[in-house]
């Protein structure tokens, strides 16, 4: 049963990473915002730290970038969705 939960969390992380990739590849998004989202993605994928720490750090990075005044509205919505997904992963890990 534990293995099933682990797979579910891994799939959720993969989905969040795919959403982050979409933002990073969107050339209509300012470069600094794409860089921050990419930093969050790299943090989530960095297996040298516990999953909870990686996810929490990525949430903080994305929360900061979502407050940027230059962010397009649709991108802000995408980032909020990613944050929501990551928070769900973090809650399941408790």
C-alpha positions in Angstrom: 0.0 0.0 0.0 2.8 2.4 0.7 4.3 1.8 -2.7 1.0 2.8 -4.3 1.1 6.1 -2.4 4.7 6.7 -3.4 3.8 6.2 -7.1 0.8 8.6 -6.8 3.1 11.3 -5.3 5.7 10.7 -8.0 3.0 11.0 -10.7 1.8 14.2 -9.1 5.4 15.6 -9.1 5.8 14.6 -12.7 2.6 16.5 -13.6 3.7 19.6 -11.7 7.1 19.4 -13.5 5.3 19.2 -16.8 3.2 22.3 -15.9 6.4 24.1 -15.0 8.0 23.1 -18.3 5.1 24.7 -20.1 5.7 28.0 -18.3 9.5 27.8 -18.9 8.9 27.2 -22.7 6.4 30.0 -23.1 8.3 32.8 -24.8 5.5 35.3 -23.9 6.6 35.0 -20.3 9.4 37.4 -19.1 12.8 35.7 -18.9 13.3 36.3 -15.1 9.9 34.6 -14.4 10.8 31.6 -16.6 14.2 31.4 -14.8 12.5 31.3 -11.4 10.0 28.7 -12.5 12.9 26.6 -13.9 14.8 27.0 -10.6 11.7 25.7 -8.8 11.5 22.8 -11.2 15.2 21.9 -10.7 14.6 22.1 -6.9 11.7 19.6 -7.1 13.8 17.2 -9.2 16.9 17.5 -6.9 16.9 14.1 -5.2 19.7 15.0 -2.7 17.1 16.4 -0.3 13.9 14.9 1.2 10.8 15.3 -1.0 9.1 17.5 1.6 12.0 20.0 1.6 12.2 20.1 -2.2 8.4 20.7 -2.6 8.3 23.3 0.1 11.3 25.2 -1.4 9.7 25.1 -4.8 6.4 26.5 -3.4 8.3 29.4 -1.9 10.0 30.2 -5.1 6.8 30.0 -7.1 4.9 32.1 -4.5 7.5 34.8 -4.9 7.4 34.8 -8.7 3.6 34.9 -8.7 3.8 38.3 -7.1 5.9 39.8 -9.9 4.0 42.7 -11.5 5.3 41.8 -14.9 3.8 38.3 -15.0 1.0 37.7 -17.5 -2.4 36.9 -15.9 -2.6 33.4 -17.5 0.9 32.6 -16.2 0.0 33.7 -12.7 -3.0 31.4 -12.8 -0.8 28.5 -14.0 1.7 29.1 -11.2 -1.1 29.2 -8.7 -2.3 25.8 -10.0 1.3 24.4 -9.7 1.5 25.7 -6.2 -1.8 24.1 -5.3 -0.6 20.8 -6.8 2.7 21.0 -4.8 0.8 21.8 -1.6 -1.3 18.7 -2.1 1.8 16.6 -2.5 3.3 18.1 0.6 0.1 17.4 2.6 0.0 13.8 1.5 3.7 13.4 2.5 2.8 14.2 6.2 
